[in-house]
Amino acid sequence: MTNNNILKKICIANNLKHFEVKEIFELADFEFSSSQIKAFMAGSQNKNYEKLSDEHFEAFLNGFIIYSRGTVEEPTILPRTIENFIIGLIEADNRDALEEMRCLIEDGIDHLPDATNSKTAD
């Protein structure tokens, strides 16, 4: 399996659009045009096909980690994958799933220590 095939499978599994793939590469300090991204995603028989090097694929994976969980320096920022998932639920008008998420979030917040207690503990 080639780097291009794996990239396509990751994108399909995570419902990533071309502009999101471009953003992921940018998070890893690689800038590609939209046409280059499409060339990476094209089939090997396509005249626009461009082979994805090991270096570029590694950069994509590193960028995807940042995209999925946020940076190490700012772990409190909502990862884009979660944000995109929530937006997808809203667009699909999936009220049941959104309500379940609301309950989970409220339960999680209820289990966090008070801000005043955590400051005194330090």
Disulfide bonds with the S-S distance in Angstrom:
none
